[in-house]
Amino acid sequence: MRQFLAVPVFAALCALAVSCAPSYNSVKRMQKIEEGVSSPTTKEELEEAIRKYDRRAMDLALTEGQIGIWYKILGTRYLDQQMYGKALECFQNALTYYPNNANLYYYVGTCAGYMSHTALDYEAKGSASDAAIKRANYLKLAENAYLQALRINPNYYRALYGIGVLYVFEFGQNEKAIPYLEQFLSTQVKDTSAMFVLARAYYATYQFDKAVALYDRIIELKPNAEKVQEAQANKKTVLEAQYQ
């Protein structure tokens, strides 16, 4: 099992960086000590100061960018260990550095979907209202994250599949799921898992011919014996519903 012994150290360093933000005077002192820049006045001094500060700004930008990458790497490690709450925190932190990264929004959506299933009445109040609100909030976060990923990259197939599954199995909004899953299968043409989800959505919206066609496609692809049997059984159910 992987260990994350470096996490407390990393967290402590981040906290130190925030709590010890330098004052204006200390920044001026650091500028003078590290870059040899005090109070430039002449044209030549100003140009030299700009060159030195450009280098310093690049160093800072690279450091900040690396922190975002570390958060993403740590999040994927937590995700591998099915530690979805910790992973969600890391991906949300990474987004503060890379707010236009579709992958990060996809990971947020995935983690939030899993976390929605942890919503319980932990305080034993005898009421499911708090748990229901918590679950609804996680599901809404998942939906928003997938949609944001698709706004950044409309053809991002993993987000297309993720939101399709979310609409079918969590929200029961099969009609909303269909265009996303159809778009997913337009490129991932042999993904039988997505075919099962889309066929379910077709069945729920009374598009029986399309559902049967997908089950026939799964049977033709023969992913494994279990899936073939499931597709055959589902096809029979659809045909019975169609002709009744």
N, C-alpha and C positions, 0 to 999 in steps of 0.2 A: 504494500500500500504506500502511495506517495505521501511524503510528509511536507508540511508547509511551515517549517521552522523559521523561515525568513519573514513570514508575514508580520509578526509583532514588530520586528525591527523596521520593516518597511513602513508600517503604520506610524511608528514612533518618529521616523524621519519626516514623514509627511506632516505630522502634528507639529514637529519642531519648526518646519519651514513656514507653517501658517502662524504659529504663536510668536515667532521671532522676526516678524516682518520689520525690516530696518526703517528707521526714521529718515527724514529728508537729509539731516545733517550727517548721519552715518553713511548714507549713500554717497554724499559729496566726498567724505573722507575716503571711502573705498575707491571712488573714481580717481582720486589723486594718488592713492597708494598703488593701485593695481595698474592703472593706465597712464599715470603721469599727467593727468589732465586736471587742471585746477579751474581757472576762469579765463578761457580763451577770449582774446579781444581782436587781434589782427586777423586778416583774411586767412593767412597761412595757418595760424593757430586753430581757427575755426574748422578749416578743412581737415587738419590732422585730428582734431577731436572727433569729427564726424566719422572718419575712417576707424578710429579706435572704438567708438560706440557701436558702429555697425558690426564689428567683430564680436563685441560683447553681446549685442542683441541676438546675433546668430547663435552664440553659445547658449543663451537662455532659451531660445526657441527650440533648439535641439534637445535640451534637457527636458523642457516641458513635454515635447513630443514623445520622448522616451518613456516618461511616466505614464502617458496614455497607453502606450504599447504594453507596458508592464501590467497595467490594469486589465487589458484585454487578454494577455497570456494567462494571468492568474485566474481570470474568470473562466477561461476554457478549461483550466485544470480543475477548478471546482465543478464545472459542468460534467467533466469526465467522471468525477466522483459522485455525481448525482446530488451535489450540495447546492441546490438551486437557489436558495436564499442568498448565500454568500456570492454565488456567481452573478446573481442579479445586481447586487450592490456594486460589484467590480465593473460590470458592463455599463451601468449608469454613470459611474465615475469616469470611465473611459470616454463616454459621450461628451463630457465637459471639455475634453481635449479634441475630440474628433466628432463634431455634431452632424457631419454629413456622411457618416460611414454607414452604409446600408447593412453591412454584416452585424454591426453592433446593435442596431435596432432589431434585427432578426433574432439575435441572441436574447435581447430583453423580452421579446414576445414569447420565445420558447420557455424561458425561465418563469415568466409571469403565468403562463399557462399551467405549468407544473405546480407553481405555488398556489394557484386557485384551489387545488385539491387538498391543501393543508388547512383550509379555513374551517376551524372547529370552535366550539364553545369552550375555550380553555379555562375560563373562570367559572364554569359550571353554573351559569346563571339560570339554566333551565329554559333559555330562549335561544332560538336559532337566528334571531334577527342580526346580531352582531356578526356572526359567522357568514351569513348570507351577504351582508354588505361588504365584508372583506373579500369574499369570493368574487362578487360582482366587480369590485375595484381591480382585482388582479386580472380578470377577464377583459375589462375595458382597457387596461394597460397593455395587455397582449394585442388586442385589436389595433390600438393606436400605434403600437410599435411596428407591427407588420405593415400597416398602411403607410407609415412614414418611410419604411424601407422601400416600399414600392413607389413612393413619390420620388425618391432619390434614384431608384433604378426600377422602372416599370416592368422589366423583363427578369427580375431577380427570382429565379424559379423556386428557391427554398422558401421565400416569403409568400409566394403564390400558393404553395402547398400548405404552408403553416396557417394562413388565414382561411383557406378552404376547409381545412380540418376543424378550425375553431368555429366557423359558422355552422358546419354540419353537426358536430358532436357536442358543442358547448352552448351555442345560441339557438340551435334548431332552425337556422335561417338558410334553408337549402337553396332557395333561389339566388341569394346573394353569393353563395359559395360557387355556383356553377360557372360563371365566367372566369373566375380565378383558376379553377381546376382545369377548365378547358384550355386556358392559355398555358398552364403548366404542361399539360400533355401534348401541346403543339410542338414542344421541343424535347420533353422527356417522354418519348413515344413508347417506351417499353416499361414504364414504371407502373407495375400492376397494383401497388398499394394505392396510388392515386386513382387508378381506375376503379377500384372497389369503392373509394369514397365518392367519386363522381357518380358511379352507378347508383349508389344509395341515394344521392341527391336527386338524380333523375327519377328514381322510383317514388320518392317522397313527393315529387311535383307532377306525378302521373305521366311522365315521359317514358313510357314503358319500352317503346321500340329502341330508344337510345340506351336504356339500361341493359336490355338484352344484347345489343350489339357490343357493349363493353364487356359483358360477361363472356360472350363468344370470343372476343379478342384475348381475354385472360386465358381461356381454355386453349386457344391456339398457341399462345406464347409458352404455356406449360412451365411456369416459374418453379413450381414444386407440386407434389401430389396433393398436399393439404389445400393449397390455394385453388387448384383445379377442382377439387371436390366442393370447396366452398362456393366457387363460381357456378358450378353446375346446380347446386342446391338453390342458390339465390336466383338463378335464371328460371328455375322451375317455379319459385314463389312469384316472380314477376309475371310469368305467363299465366299462372292461375288467376292472379289479380286482374290481368288484362282482359281475360275472356269470361270472367264472371259477370 
